[in-house]
Amino acid sequence: MSTVIALNDQQAEELAQSILQERLRDFGFRGVAIASERDFDGDAVLRMTVDVDHQVPGRVMLDIGGAIRGALLERGDERFALLTYRRPEGLAAPGLSQPAEPGHD
């Protein structure tokens, strides 16, 4: 079964951008990069990398993914949105150690 793709990447980005701006305002939302890809089953998906200033709880990301999926479906697009986030360089997520500097293993 093939996935119905109703929106081009720019339209999908505009759709996601409005949802992300609203829901990630408190996390310092900066923008999103979107790429159309195929998942492990060969179905079309939208990989979205969200730029934020602060760590985003997993539950928030799951809720956002569901909201974007619902908005895509309302427009006839059956792709799933796979979301990840990244923070500015040098800011490790809490609980993760910084990589060792060369020569200081």
HELIX and SHEET records of a PDB file:
HELIX    1   1 ASP A    9  ARG A   23  1                                  15    
HELIX    2   2 ARG A   25  PHE A   27  5                                   3    
HELIX    3   3 GLY A   58  GLU A   74  1                                  17    
SHEET    1   A 3 GLY A  31  ARG A  38  0                                        
SHEET    2   A 3 ALA A  44  ASP A  51 -1                                        
SHEET    3   A 3 PHE A  80  ARG A  86  1                                        
END                                                                             
